């Protein structure tokens, strides 16, 4: 893609910061609604702790953070220089 093509490209939906903000708040609102549904939906827990309020919300957050931290560590181990294949 040349610089001319990039300059003439139509703006996309997520290029506007207002739309990004709307999406951000929509994700938060969905999370809050799903957490609130935890109060009214009856679950059948198999262990003592997975019956706690908000357990899956907390578990998902911790799992996501763990994956990001693990990926950062693996990047340091597996990363190669830019010219690795040109050598």
N, C-alpha and C positions, 0 to 999 in steps of 0.2 A: 504494500500500500504506500503510495507516495504522499508527500506532505499536502499536495493539492487535494487528494481524495479525503484526507483527514480533515482538512479545513472546510470542505463542502459537505461533510457528513451531517445528517439531520440529528438534532439532539434527541436523545432517548429519554424514556420515562424516568429512569433513575439518575439522570444527569442534573435534574433540578433538586436543590437541597430541600425544598418544601415536600417533595414526594418522598425523599429518603426519610425525612422526619415523620411523615404520615405512616410509612411502613414500619419504622422503629416503634412508634406508639401502638400500632396495630398488633405487632408481635407481643408487646408487653400486655396489652389488653387481653389478647388470646390466652396468654399465660395465667393472668389473674382469673379469667373466667374458668379455665381448666382447674386451677387450684380451688376455686370456690365450688366447683362441681364435686370435688373430693368430699365436701360436707354432706352432699345429698345422695351420692351414688353409693350403694352398698357393695362393698367388695368382700371377697372371701380370702382373707390373708392366710398364707401357708405358714408364716412364721410370726413371731410376736411383733417384730419391728416393721414389717411391711404393711401393717394395719394402722400405723401412726399417720396422723394428718400431715399431708405434704411430703411423705416419704419419697415418692417417685420424683417429685419436683427437685428435692434436695439431692437424691441419688443421681439424677440426670445432670445436674449442675456439676457435681463433684466428678462424675465420669467425663464430662466435656473438658473440664479444667485439667484433669489427669491426662487426657489424650493430647491436649495442646502442649503441656509441659514435656510429655514423653516425645512428641514429635520434634520439639526444639532440641532435645538431647540427641535424638537420632540424627538430626540434621548435622550436628557437629561431627558425628562419627562417620556418616555416609557421604557428606558433601565432598565434591571433587572440584578442582580448579576449573575456570571457564574454558581453558584450552586443553582439557584432559584428553579429548578424542583427537585433537590435532597433533599431538606429540608423536 
